[in-house]
Amino acid sequence: MPYVIAAAAMAAGLAWTMHLLVAPDPWEADAALAIAIGTLVLSIAAMTALLLSRGRWSRYFAIILLVAELLILLVADITGWVISALVLSGLALAGLGGPWMQGWLRQRPAAGAPGGGPILLTIGTFALVPLVGVVSPSGLEPAHGLLGAAGILLSWGYLKGGFWAIHGLRFVLPALVVIAAASSPPAGAATLLAAGALLGYLAWTKAARLAVDPMPGLPAPRRRKR
């Protein structure tokens, strides 16, 4: 059943992606493309987390993603892709909320796991890609594209343990969020600023730094005197 549930969550994301590509209204094509790319990649990440990581956070991640995808129903026309996505999302949510994941997901964090904060920071930084599309339905401005590209680069760098990424998350990303918010409608600007504030807070936590630099400030090795 865990494999079936993870496959349903992935298939739902794929169906929503296809709907956005075929019928992007009320978003412009470039904004819908950003949402579609983000939805597809996050769905792959959710399926991978459910099947390989098997942490409790993976269930919450998949549920939040599926609920966020269902919000497209508020503005979408009813199409075959929407109906398919709705059915698959319902099946995945029922499976994630049922007893079938018990015994599959770990009840305790894995040894050496980075913790919830760094995981949320990594996922949230990439989630800026679909978010810039959501907040700019009339089309992406260059500032939105720059923020989305930075979200991809910094989330990848942080996931790989690059120490440069934590500096980018702390200093560069907040500035790009403010610039993108200035190019967004009022509601979109408020959403971007709220997301940026959350990511900025997470980036400045001790856990976020330790995830890429677990042993800072170690002294240089001493040479043995002859």
MODELLER restraints for C-alpha pairs under 7 A, 6 or more apart:
rsr = mdl.restraints
at = mdl.atoms
rsr.add(forms.Gaussian(group=physical.xy_distance, feature=features.Distance(at['CA:1:A'], at['CA:100:A']), mean=6.32, stdev=0.5))
rsr.add(forms.Gaussian(group=physical.xy_distance, feature=features.Distance(at['CA:2:A'], at['CA:100:A']), mean=6.79, stdev=0.5))
rsr.add(forms.Gaussian(group=physical.xy_distance, feature=features.Distance(at['CA:2:A'], at['CA:101:A']), mean=6.11, stdev=0.5))
rsr.add(forms.Gaussian(group=physical.xy_distance, feature=features.Distance(at['CA:5:A'], at['CA:92:A']), mean=5.32, stdev=0.5))
rsr.add(forms.Gaussian(group=physical.xy_distance, feature=features.Distance(at['CA:5:A'], at['CA:95:A']), mean=5.71, stdev=0.5))
rsr.add(forms.Gaussian(group=physical.xy_distance, feature=features.Distance(at['CA:5:A'], at['CA:96:A']), mean=6.96, stdev=0.5))
rsr.add(forms.Gaussian(group=physical.xy_distance, feature=features.Distance(at['CA:6:A'], at['CA:47:A']), mean=5.08, stdev=0.5))
rsr.add(forms.Gaussian(group=physical.xy_distance, feature=features.Distance(at['CA:6:A'], at['CA:50:A']), mean=6.46, stdev=0.5))
rsr.add(forms.Gaussian(group=physical.xy_distance, feature=features.Distance(at['CA:7:A'], at['CA:47:A']), mean=6.95, stdev=0.5))
rsr.add(forms.Gaussian(group=physical.xy_distance, feature=features.Distance(at['CA:8:A'], at['CA:88:A']), mean=5.67, stdev=0.5))
rsr.add(forms.Gaussian(group=physical.xy_distance, feature=features.Distance(at['CA:8:A'], at['CA:91:A']), mean=6.80, stdev=0.5))
rsr.add(forms.Gaussian(group=physical.xy_distance, feature=features.Distance(at['CA:8:A'], at['CA:92:A']), mean=5.30, stdev=0.5))
rsr.add(forms.Gaussian(group=physical.xy_distance, feature=features.Distance(at['CA:9:A'], at['CA:43:A']), mean=6.94, stdev=0.5))
rsr.add(forms.Gaussian(group=physical.xy_distance, feature=features.Distance(at['CA:9:A'], at['CA:47:A']), mean=6.91, stdev=0.5))
rsr.add(forms.Gaussian(group=physical.xy_distance, feature=features.Distance(at['CA:9:A'], at['CA:88:A']), mean=6.94, stdev=0.5))
rsr.add(forms.Gaussian(group=physical.xy_distance, feature=features.Distance(at['CA:9:A'], at['CA:89:A']), mean=6.36, stdev=0.5))
rsr.add(forms.Gaussian(group=physical.xy_distance, feature=features.Distance(at['CA:9:A'], at['CA:92:A']), mean=5.23, stdev=0.5))
rsr.add(forms.Gaussian(group=physical.xy_distance, feature=features.Distance(at['CA:10:A'], at['CA:43:A']), mean=5.31, stdev=0.5))
rsr.add(forms.Gaussian(group=physical.xy_distance, feature=features.Distance(at['CA:10:A'], at['CA:44:A']), mean=6.30, stdev=0.5))
rsr.add(forms.Gaussian(group=physical.xy_distance, feature=features.Distance(at['CA:10:A'], at['CA:47:A']), mean=6.10, stdev=0.5))
rsr.add(forms.Gaussian(group=physical.xy_distance, feature=features.Distance(at['CA:11:A'], at['CA:88:A']), mean=6.79, stdev=0.5))
rsr.add(forms.Gaussian(group=physical.xy_distance, feature=features.Distance(at['CA:12:A'], at['CA:85:A']), mean=4.81, stdev=0.5))
rsr.add(forms.Gaussian(group=physical.xy_distance, feature=features.Distance(at['CA:12:A'], at['CA:88:A']), mean=5.05, stdev=0.5))
rsr.add(forms.Gaussian(group=physical.xy_distance, feature=features.Distance(at['CA:12:A'], at['CA:89:A']), mean=5.35, stdev=0.5))
rsr.add(forms.Gaussian(group=physical.xy_distance, feature=features.Distance(at['CA:13:A'], at['CA:39:A']), mean=6.12, stdev=0.5))
rsr.add(forms.Gaussian(group=physical.xy_distance, feature=features.Distance(at['CA:13:A'], at['CA:40:A']), mean=5.77, stdev=0.5))
rsr.add(forms.Gaussian(group=physical.xy_distance, feature=features.Distance(at['CA:13:A'], at['CA:43:A']), mean=5.51, stdev=0.5))
rsr.add(forms.Gaussian(group=physical.xy_distance, feature=features.Distance(at['CA:14:A'], at['CA:40:A']), mean=6.02, stdev=0.5))
rsr.add(forms.Gaussian(group=physical.xy_distance, feature=features.Distance(at['CA:15:A'], at['CA:81:A']), mean=5.69, stdev=0.5))
rsr.add(forms.Gaussian(group=physical.xy_distance, feature=features.Distance(at['CA:15:A'], at['CA:84:A']), mean=6.61, stdev=0.5))
rsr.add(forms.Gaussian(group=physical.xy_distance, feature=features.Distance(at['CA:15:A'], at['CA:85:A']), mean=5.02, stdev=0.5))
rsr.add(forms.Gaussian(group=physical.xy_distance, feature=features.Distance(at['CA:16:A'], at['CA:81:A']), mean=6.89, stdev=0.5))
rsr.add(forms.Gaussian(group=physical.xy_distance, feature=features.Distance(at['CA:16:A'], at['CA:82:A']), mean=6.74, stdev=0.5))
rsr.add(forms.Gaussian(group=physical.xy_distance, feature=features.Distance(at['CA:16:A'], at['CA:85:A']), mean=5.76, stdev=0.5))
rsr.add(forms.Gaussian(group=physical.xy_distance, feature=features.Distance(at['CA:17:A'], at['CA:36:A']), mean=4.65, stdev=0.5))
rsr.add(forms.Gaussian(group=physical.xy_distance, feature=features.Distance(at['CA:17:A'], at['CA:39:A']), mean=6.47, stdev=0.5))
rsr.add(forms.Gaussian(group=physical.xy_distance, feature=features.Distance(at['CA:17:A'], at['CA:40:A']), mean=6.27, stdev=0.5))
rsr.add(forms.Gaussian(group=physical.xy_distance, feature=features.Distance(at['CA:18:A'], at['CA:81:A']), mean=6.82, stdev=0.5))
rsr.add(forms.Gaussian(group=physical.xy_distance, feature=features.Distance(at['CA:19:A'], at['CA:81:A']), mean=5.37, stdev=0.5))
rsr.add(forms.Gaussian(group=physical.xy_distance, feature=features.Distance(at['CA:19:A'], at['CA:82:A']), mean=6.41, stdev=0.5))
rsr.add(forms.Gaussian(group=physical.xy_distance, feature=features.Distance(at['CA:20:A'], at['CA:32:A']), mean=5.79, stdev=0.5))
rsr.add(forms.Gaussian(group=physical.xy_distance, feature=features.Distance(at['CA:20:A'], at['CA:36:A']), mean=6.02, stdev=0.5))
rsr.add(forms.Gaussian(group=physical.xy_distance, feature=features.Distance(at['CA:21:A'], at['CA:32:A']), mean=6.89, stdev=0.5))
rsr.add(forms.Gaussian(group=physical.xy_distance, feature=features.Distance(at['CA:21:A'], at['CA:33:A']), mean=6.58, stdev=0.5))
rsr.add(forms.Gaussian(group=physical.xy_distance, feature=features.Distance(at['CA:21:A'], at['CA:36:A']), mean=6.99, stdev=0.5))
rsr.add(forms.Gaussian(group=physical.xy_distance, feature=features.Distance(at['CA:24:A'], at['CA:32:A']), mean=5.47, stdev=0.5))
rsr.add(forms.Gaussian(group=physical.xy_distance, feature=features.Distance(at['CA:26:A'], at['CA:75:A']), mean=6.92, stdev=0.5))
rsr.add(forms.Gaussian(group=physical.xy_distance, feature=features.Distance(at['CA:26:A'], at['CA:137:A']), mean=6.68, stdev=0.5))
rsr.add(forms.Gaussian(group=physical.xy_distance, feature=features.Distance(at['CA:27:A'], at['CA:137:A']), mean=4.32, stdev=0.5))
rsr.add(forms.Gaussian(group=physical.xy_distance, feature=features.Distance(at['CA:27:A'], at['CA:138:A']), mean=6.19, stdev=0.5))
rsr.add(forms.Gaussian(group=physical.xy_distance, feature=features.Distance(at['CA:28:A'], at['CA:137:A']), mean=5.92, stdev=0.5))
rsr.add(forms.Gaussian(group=physical.xy_distance, feature=features.Distance(at['CA:28:A'], at['CA:138:A']), mean=5.59, stdev=0.5))
rsr.add(forms.Gaussian(group=physical.xy_distance, feature=features.Distance(at['CA:28:A'], at['CA:139:A']), mean=5.20, stdev=0.5))
rsr.add(forms.Gaussian(group=physical.xy_distance, feature=features.Distance(at['CA:30:A'], at['CA:139:A']), mean=6.16, stdev=0.5))
rsr.add(forms.Gaussian(group=physical.xy_distance, feature=features.Distance(at['CA:30:A'], at['CA:140:A']), mean=6.43, stdev=0.5))
rsr.add(forms.Gaussian(group=physical.xy_distance, feature=features.Distance(at['CA:31:A'], at['CA:133:A']), mean=4.11, stdev=0.5))
rsr.add(forms.Gaussian(group=physical.xy_distance, feature=features.Distance(at['CA:31:A'], at['CA:134:A']), mean=6.95, stdev=0.5))
rsr.add(forms.Gaussian(group=physical.xy_distance, feature=features.Distance(at['CA:31:A'], at['CA:136:A']), mean=6.66, stdev=0.5))
rsr.add(forms.Gaussian(group=physical.xy_distance, feature=features.Distance(at['CA:31:A'], at['CA:137:A']), mean=6.16, stdev=0.5))
rsr.add(forms.Gaussian(group=physical.xy_distance, feature=features.Distance(at['CA:31:A'], at['CA:139:A']), mean=5.42, stdev=0.5))
rsr.add(forms.Gaussian(group=physical.xy_distance, feature=features.Distance(at['CA:31:A'], at['CA:140:A']), mean=5.78, stdev=0.5))
rsr.add(forms.Gaussian(group=physical.xy_distance, feature=features.Distance(at['CA:32:A'], at['CA:133:A']), mean=6.16, stdev=0.5))
rsr.add(forms.Gaussian(group=physical.xy_distance, feature=features.Distance(at['CA:34:A'], at['CA:129:A']), mean=6.01, stdev=0.5))
rsr.add(forms.Gaussian(group=physical.xy_distance, feature=features.Distance(at['CA:34:A'], at['CA:130:A']), mean=5.18, stdev=0.5))
rsr.add(forms.Gaussian(group=physical.xy_distance, feature=features.Distance(at['CA:34:A'], at['CA:133:A']), mean=5.41, stdev=0.5))
rsr.add(forms.Gaussian(group=physical.xy_distance, feature=features.Distance(at['CA:35:A'], at['CA:129:A']), mean=6.89, stdev=0.5))
rsr.add(forms.Gaussian(group=physical.xy_distance, feature=features.Distance(at['CA:35:A'], at['CA:130:A']), mean=3.88, stdev=0.5))
rsr.add(forms.Gaussian(group=physical.xy_distance, feature=features.Distance(at['CA:35:A'], at['CA:131:A']), mean=6.98, stdev=0.5))
rsr.add(forms.Gaussian(group=physical.xy_distance, feature=features.Distance(at['CA:35:A'], at['CA:133:A']), mean=5.46, stdev=0.5))
rsr.add(forms.Gaussian(group=physical.xy_distance, feature=features.Distance(at['CA:35:A'], at['CA:134:A']), mean=6.75, stdev=0.5))
rsr.add(forms.Gaussian(group=physical.xy_distance, feature=features.Distance(at['CA:38:A'], at['CA:127:A']), mean=6.56, stdev=0.5))
rsr.add(forms.Gaussian(group=physical.xy_distance, feature=features.Distance(at['CA:38:A'], at['CA:129:A']), mean=5.65, stdev=0.5))
rsr.add(forms.Gaussian(group=physical.xy_distance, feature=features.Distance(at['CA:38:A'], at['CA:130:A']), mean=4.78, stdev=0.5))
rsr.add(forms.Gaussian(group=physical.xy_distance, feature=features.Distance(at['CA:39:A'], at['CA:130:A']), mean=6.86, stdev=0.5))
rsr.add(forms.Gaussian(group=physical.xy_distance, feature=features.Distance(at['CA:46:A'], at['CA:58:A']), mean=6.54, stdev=0.5))
rsr.add(forms.Gaussian(group=physical.xy_distance, feature=features.Distance(at['CA:46:A'], at['CA:61:A']), mean=6.63, stdev=0.5))
rsr.add(forms.Gaussian(group=physical.xy_distance, feature=features.Distance(at['CA:46:A'], at['CA:62:A']), mean=5.39, stdev=0.5))
rsr.add(forms.Gaussian(group=physical.xy_distance, feature=features.Distance(at['CA:49:A'], at['CA:58:A']), mean=5.44, stdev=0.5))
rsr.add(forms.Gaussian(group=physical.xy_distance, feature=features.Distance(at['CA:50:A'], at['CA:58:A']), mean=5.48, stdev=0.5))
rsr.add(forms.Gaussian(group=physical.xy_distance, feature=features.Distance(at['CA:50:A'], at['CA:59:A']), mean=6.73, stdev=0.5))
rsr.add(forms.Gaussian(group=physical.xy_distance, feature=features.Distance(at['CA:54:A'], at['CA:104:A']), mean=6.83, stdev=0.5))
rsr.add(forms.Gaussian(group=physical.xy_distance, feature=features.Distance(at['CA:54:A'], at['CA:105:A']), mean=4.68, stdev=0.5))
rsr.add(forms.Gaussian(group=physical.xy_distance, feature=features.Distance(at['CA:54:A'], at['CA:106:A']), mean=5.95, stdev=0.5))
rsr.add(forms.Gaussian(group=physical.xy_distance, feature=features.Distance(at['CA:55:A'], at['CA:105:A']), mean=5.46, stdev=0.5))
rsr.add(forms.Gaussian(group=physical.xy_distance, feature=features.Distance(at['CA:55:A'], at['CA:106:A']), mean=5.16, stdev=0.5))
rsr.add(forms.Gaussian(group=physical.xy_distance, feature=features.Distance(at['CA:55:A'], at['CA:109:A']), mean=6.75, stdev=0.5))
rsr.add(forms.Gaussian(group=physical.xy_distance, feature=features.Distance(at['CA:56:A'], at['CA:105:A']), mean=5.84, stdev=0.5))
rsr.add(forms.Gaussian(group=physical.xy_distance, feature=features.Distance(at['CA:56:A'], at['CA:106:A']), mean=6.21, stdev=0.5))
rsr.add(forms.Gaussian(group=physical.xy_distance, feature=features.Distance(at['CA:56:A'], at['CA:107:A']), mean=6.71, stdev=0.5))
rsr.add(forms.Gaussian(group=physical.xy_distance, feature=features.Distance(at['CA:59:A'], at['CA:96:A']), mean=6.58, stdev=0.5))
rsr.add(forms.Gaussian(group=physical.xy_distance, feature=features.Distance(at['CA:63:A'], at['CA:93:A']), mean=6.41, stdev=0.5))
rsr.add(forms.Gaussian(group=physical.xy_distance, feature=features.Distance(at['CA:66:A'], at['CA:89:A']), mean=6.21, stdev=0.5))
rsr.add(forms.Gaussian(group=physical.xy_distance, feature=features.Distance(at['CA:114:A'], at['CA:211:A']), mean=5.68, stdev=0.5))
rsr.add(forms.Gaussian(group=physical.xy_distance, feature=features.Distance(at['CA:117:A'], at['CA:202:A']), mean=6.36, stdev=0.5))
rsr.add(forms.Gaussian(group=physical.xy_distance, feature=features.Distance(at['CA:117:A'], at['CA:207:A']), mean=6.80, stdev=0.5))
rsr.add(forms.Gaussian(group=physical.xy_distance, feature=features.Distance(at['CA:117:A'], at['CA:208:A']), mean=6.75, stdev=0.5))
rsr.add(forms.Gaussian(group=physical.xy_distance, feature=features.Distance(at['CA:118:A'], at['CA:207:A']), mean=6.71, stdev=0.5))
rsr.add(forms.Gaussian(group=physical.xy_distance, feature=features.Distance(at['CA:118:A'], at['CA:208:A']), mean=5.16, stdev=0.5))
rsr.add(forms.Gaussian(group=physical.xy_distance, feature=features.Distance(at['CA:118:A'], at['CA:211:A']), mean=6.82, stdev=0.5))
rsr.add(forms.Gaussian(group=physical.xy_distance, feature=features.Distance(at['CA:121:A'], at['CA:199:A']), mean=6.12, stdev=0.5))
rsr.add(forms.Gaussian(group=physical.xy_distance, feature=features.Distance(at['CA:121:A'], at['CA:202:A']), mean=6.19, stdev=0.5))
rsr.add(forms.Gaussian(group=physical.xy_distance, feature=features.Distance(at['CA:121:A'], at['CA:203:A']), mean=6.96, stdev=0.5))
rsr.add(forms.Gaussian(group=physical.xy_distance, feature=features.Distance(at['CA:122:A'], at['CA:155:A']), mean=5.07, stdev=0.5))
rsr.add(forms.Gaussian(group=physical.xy_distance, feature=features.Distance(at['CA:122:A'], at['CA:158:A']), mean=6.78, stdev=0.5))
rsr.add(forms.Gaussian(group=physical.xy_distance, feature=features.Distance(at['CA:122:A'], at['CA:159:A']), mean=6.59, stdev=0.5))
rsr.add(forms.Gaussian(group=physical.xy_distance, feature=features.Distance(at['CA:125:A'], at['CA:151:A']), mean=5.07, stdev=0.5))
rsr.add(forms.Gaussian(group=physical.xy_distance, feature=features.Distance(at['CA:125:A'], at['CA:155:A']), mean=5.61, stdev=0.5))
rsr.add(forms.Gaussian(group=physical.xy_distance, feature=features.Distance(at['CA:126:A'], at['CA:151:A']), mean=4.88, stdev=0.5))
rsr.add(forms.Gaussian(group=physical.xy_distance, feature=features.Distance(at['CA:126:A'], at['CA:152:A']), mean=5.33, stdev=0.5))
rsr.add(forms.Gaussian(group=physical.xy_distance, feature=features.Distance(at['CA:126:A'], at['CA:155:A']), mean=5.68, stdev=0.5))
rsr.add(forms.Gaussian(group=physical.xy_distance, feature=features.Distance(at['CA:128:A'], at['CA:148:A']), mean=5.78, stdev=0.5))
rsr.add(forms.Gaussian(group=physical.xy_distance, feature=features.Distance(at['CA:128:A'], at['CA:151:A']), mean=5.89, stdev=0.5))
rsr.add(forms.Gaussian(group=physical.xy_distance, feature=features.Distance(at['CA:129:A'], at['CA:148:A']), mean=4.47, stdev=0.5))
rsr.add(forms.Gaussian(group=physical.xy_distance, feature=features.Distance(at['CA:129:A'], at['CA:151:A']), mean=6.53, stdev=0.5))
rsr.add(forms.Gaussian(group=physical.xy_distance, feature=features.Distance(at['CA:132:A'], at['CA:144:A']), mean=5.80, stdev=0.5))
rsr.add(forms.Gaussian(group=physical.xy_distance, feature=features.Distance(at['CA:132:A'], at['CA:148:A']), mean=6.80, stdev=0.5))
rsr.add(forms.Gaussian(group=physical.xy_distance, feature=features.Distance(at['CA:133:A'], at['CA:140:A']), mean=6.83, stdev=0.5))
rsr.add(forms.Gaussian(group=physical.xy_distance, feature=features.Distance(at['CA:135:A'], at['CA:184:A']), mean=6.85, stdev=0.5))
rsr.add(forms.Gaussian(group=physical.xy_distance, feature=features.Distance(at['CA:135:A'], at['CA:188:A']), mean=4.30, stdev=0.5))
rsr.add(forms.Gaussian(group=physical.xy_distance, feature=features.Distance(at['CA:136:A'], at['CA:184:A']), mean=6.12, stdev=0.5))
rsr.add(forms.Gaussian(group=physical.xy_distance, feature=features.Distance(at['CA:136:A'], at['CA:188:A']), mean=6.75, stdev=0.5))
rsr.add(forms.Gaussian(group=physical.xy_distance, feature=features.Distance(at['CA:141:A'], at['CA:183:A']), mean=6.86, stdev=0.5))
rsr.add(forms.Gaussian(group=physical.xy_distance, feature=features.Distance(at['CA:143:A'], at['CA:179:A']), mean=6.34, stdev=0.5))
rsr.add(forms.Gaussian(group=physical.xy_distance, feature=features.Distance(at['CA:143:A'], at['CA:180:A']), mean=4.83, stdev=0.5))
rsr.add(forms.Gaussian(group=physical.xy_distance, feature=features.Distance(at['CA:144:A'], at['CA:180:A']), mean=5.31, stdev=0.5))
rsr.add(forms.Gaussian(group=physical.xy_distance, feature=features.Distance(at['CA:147:A'], at['CA:176:A']), mean=5.74, stdev=0.5))
rsr.add(forms.Gaussian(group=physical.xy_distance, feature=features.Distance(at['CA:147:A'], at['CA:177:A']), mean=6.62, stdev=0.5))
rsr.add(forms.Gaussian(group=physical.xy_distance, feature=features.Distance(at['CA:147:A'], at['CA:180:A']), mean=6.87, stdev=0.5))
rsr.add(forms.Gaussian(group=physical.xy_distance, feature=features.Distance(at['CA:154:A'], at['CA:165:A']), mean=5.46, stdev=0.5))
rsr.add(forms.Gaussian(group=physical.xy_distance, feature=features.Distance(at['CA:154:A'], at['CA:168:A']), mean=6.82, stdev=0.5))
rsr.add(forms.Gaussian(group=physical.xy_distance, feature=features.Distance(at['CA:154:A'], at['CA:169:A']), mean=6.80, stdev=0.5))
rsr.add(forms.Gaussian(group=physical.xy_distance, feature=features.Distance(at['CA:157:A'], at['CA:165:A']), mean=5.38, stdev=0.5))
rsr.add(forms.Gaussian(group=physical.xy_distance, feature=features.Distance(at['CA:158:A'], at['CA:165:A']), mean=5.20, stdev=0.5))
rsr.add(forms.Gaussian(group=physical.xy_distance, feature=features.Distance(at['CA:158:A'], at['CA:166:A']), mean=6.65, stdev=0.5))
rsr.add(forms.Gaussian(group=physical.xy_distance, feature=features.Distance(at['CA:161:A'], at['CA:212:A']), mean=4.63, stdev=0.5))
rsr.add(forms.Gaussian(group=physical.xy_distance, feature=features.Distance(at['CA:162:A'], at['CA:212:A']), mean=6.34, stdev=0.5))
rsr.add(forms.Gaussian(group=physical.xy_distance, feature=features.Distance(at['CA:163:A'], at['CA:212:A']), mean=5.70, stdev=0.5))
rsr.add(forms.Gaussian(group=physical.xy_distance, feature=features.Distance(at['CA:163:A'], at['CA:213:A']), mean=6.84, stdev=0.5))
rsr.add(forms.Gaussian(group=physical.xy_distance, feature=features.Distance(at['CA:166:A'], at['CA:203:A']), mean=6.71, stdev=0.5))
rsr.add(forms.Gaussian(group=physical.xy_distance, feature=features.Distance(at['CA:166:A'], at['CA:209:A']), mean=6.83, stdev=0.5))
rsr.add(forms.Gaussian(group=physical.xy_distance, feature=features.Distance(at['CA:169:A'], at['CA:203:A']), mean=6.08, stdev=0.5))
rsr.add(forms.Gaussian(group=physical.xy_distance, feature=features.Distance(at['CA:170:A'], at['CA:200:A']), mean=6.04, stdev=0.5))
rsr.add(forms.Gaussian(group=physical.xy_distance, feature=features.Distance(at['CA:170:A'], at['CA:203:A']), mean=5.72, stdev=0.5))
rsr.add(forms.Gaussian(group=physical.xy_distance, feature=features.Distance(at['CA:170:A'], at['CA:204:A']), mean=6.58, stdev=0.5))
rsr.add(forms.Gaussian(group=physical.xy_distance, feature=features.Distance(at['CA:174:A'], at['CA:196:A']), mean=6.01, stdev=0.5))
rsr.add(forms.Gaussian(group=physical.xy_distance, feature=features.Distance(at['CA:174:A'], at['CA:200:A']), mean=6.67, stdev=0.5))
rsr.add(forms.Gaussian(group=physical.xy_distance, feature=features.Distance(at['CA:177:A'], at['CA:192:A']), mean=6.49, stdev=0.5))
rsr.add(forms.Gaussian(group=physical.xy_distance, feature=features.Distance(at['CA:177:A'], at['CA:193:A']), mean=6.59, stdev=0.5))
rsr.add(forms.Gaussian(group=physical.xy_distance, feature=features.Distance(at['CA:177:A'], at['CA:196:A']), mean=6.08, stdev=0.5))
rsr.add(forms.Gaussian(group=physical.xy_distance, feature=features.Distance(at['CA:178:A'], at['CA:193:A']), mean=6.75, stdev=0.5))
rsr.add(forms.Gaussian(group=physical.xy_distance, feature=features.Distance(at['CA:181:A'], at['CA:189:A']), mean=4.20, stdev=0.5))
rsr.add(forms.Gaussian(group=physical.xy_distance, feature=features.Distance(at['CA:181:A'], at['CA:192:A']), mean=5.99, stdev=0.5))
rsr.add(forms.Gaussian(group=physical.xy_distance, feature=features.Distance(at['CA:181:A'], at['CA:193:A']), mean=6.69, stdev=0.5))
rsr.add(forms.Gaussian(group=physical.xy_distance, feature=features.Distance(at['CA:182:A'], at['CA:189:A']), mean=6.63, stdev=0.5))
rsr.add(forms.Gaussian(group=physical.xy_distance, feature=features.Distance(at['CA:202:A'], at['CA:208:A']), mean=6.72, stdev=0.5))
